[in-house]
Amino acid sequence: MPFRRDKPVRMKTGFPVYRSMRVAMLMGLIALTAAACSRRENPELLQLRSSGEGPDEFSIVPNKPLETPEDFAYLPPPTSTGSSRADATPQEDVFVALGGTATAANARSSESGVLTYATRFGRSPTIREELAASDLDFRRRNDVLFLERIANVSKYFSVYALESLDQDAELERFRAAGVPTPAAPPPPF
């Protein structure tokens, strides 16, 4: 039986379109529609791509410099699970860098007033789970569209624009209230 070619069908434009070509175009249109309507489980509004070849800046933690103690008698005995005086203590280092003392960083007694004030109306023990669920729902409602995903367009800043703080307006509000703002640039003349 010889190969039979589809009979062309004349469209209104006058161009012949073969039946198999129409089926292929219809299948492609259905696949494109299904891909555009698909929803992802965890929407990513900020489209960042990485090859994974870059450095991990958090894996490098510098050690404290070695120093000779005043008296070797006061050194703690070495243990297999104990920490060394040269080990990094990032929380204490940040506390000291911001003007505190290392002993206050360990005691955390200076934070008791702040914690009492912040929790004066009560606190929810499941606040992290509630916020995570709320943010996931927000991201699902504002998910990027199919063509935005293909073009690698980031919708993060436009979606969260209403959630962000206008730093210039807040700075002016603080200055008008008389709150000192030493870290901000000086006001214009």
N, C-alpha and C positions, 0 to 999 in steps of 0.2 A: 504494500500500500504506500503510495507516494506521500511525501510530507505535504500536509495541507496547511496553507497559510490562512490566518484569520481574515475574515472579510472586513475591510475597513468600514467604519461607520462615519458618515459625514456629520460633523458638529455644526452648530449655527455659524461658527466662524469660518467654515469652509475647509478646515484642515482635517485630514483623515486621522482618526484615532482608532487603533486596533483594540479589540476587546481585552486582550491580555494586558495591554498598556493601561487600560482603564482600571482593571482589577489591581494592578500593581500600585497605581496612584491612590486608589481607594484604601488599600492595605497600609500604605505609607501614611495617609491622612489619619487613619484610625490609630496607628502606633504613635504618631505625634500627639494626637489628642489625649491618648491614655497617659503618655509621659508628662504632658502639661498638667493633667489633673491629679497626678499622683501626689500624695502627701508624705513627707518624711516623718519618721518617729521623733527625731530631735532636730528641729530646724536650726540651721546655722545662718544667722543674719550677717555676720562678718565673714566674708569670703577671703580667707587667707590660705595660701598654698605654700608648702615648704618641701624641699627635696629631701630633708632629713639629714643633709650633709653638714649643716652648720654646727658650731660649738654649742655646748650646753653650759651656759654661764653660771647656772646654779650648782653644777657638779664640782666647781672649783671653789673650795673654801680655804682661805689662807689660814695658816696656823699662827698663833701668837709667837712672838720672838722668844727664844730661850733666854732665861736669865738665872743668875745665881742667887739663891735665897739668902736672906740675912743670917739665918741660923739653920743648919741642916737637921738639928734636933726636932724642929717643929714640922718637918715634912711628914705627910701621911704615909703610912706603910703601903707599898705597892700591892695592888690586888689585880686579879685577872679581869674583873668586871668593872673596876673603878675607873674614874676619869683622871686625866692628867691635867696639870696646871697649864700646859700648852695647848690643850684642846680648845676649839672654837666655842664661844658662848655668844651666839649672835643676839639673843634677846637682851642679855646684860650689856653687850657692847652698844646696841642701839640706845638703851636706856641711859648709858653713860654719855654717849654722843649727843643726846638731847638735853643734857644738863643735870641728869640725876646721878645717883651713886650706885655702885655695884651692890652694896648691901641692901639698899632700898629696892632694887630690882628683884632681888631674891625674896624679900619679905612681902612685897606687894601690899604693905599696910597703907601706903600712900594712895592706893586706888580704892580703898574701902569707901571713902566719902563719895567718890565719883560713881561707884557701883550702887551705893545706897540711893543716890539722887536719881540715877538713870532708871532704877527699878522701883521707884516710889509708887507707881500706879500698877505694879505687878508686871510679870513677864511670862511669856509663853515658853514652855520647854521645847515645843516643836516649831519654833519660829523658822529655823533653817529649812525644814521640810515644807512648811507653808509657803515660804518665799520661793523655793525651788519649783513647786507646783504652779504657783501663780506666774512665775516668769516663763515656764514652759508653755503654759496656756497662752500667754501674751505673744511668745515667739511663734506659736502655731497659727494664731490669728493674723500675724503679720509676716508670714513666711515669704521668701523670695519666689518669684514666678519662674517658670521654666526657662524663658529666654534670658532672664537675669542670671540664672545659674550657668547657662551656657556661656554668656558673655563675662562671667566672673565679676558681676556688679555687686558691690557691698551696699546693703540696705540698712546696716546697723545704725549709722548716725542719723539718718532720716527717720527711722522708726522710733528711736529713743530721744528724739529732739524735744518732745514735750516733757520727758522725764528728767532732762538735764537742767542744771542750775546756770543761770546767767551770772557769770562771775563778776562782770563789771557792775551790774546792777546791785549785786550783794555787797561788793566793796564800797560802793557809794552809800548804801543803806547803813553799813557798819560805821563808815566815817561820819555820816550825818548823826548817828546815835552817840558819837564820841568814843567809840571803841578803838583802841590803838591797833593799827595794822602795820607792824614793823616789817613784815616779810613782803608786803606788797610794794610796788613801785610808788614813788611819791606822787601826790596829786598834781595835775598840770596847773600851771600858773594862770 
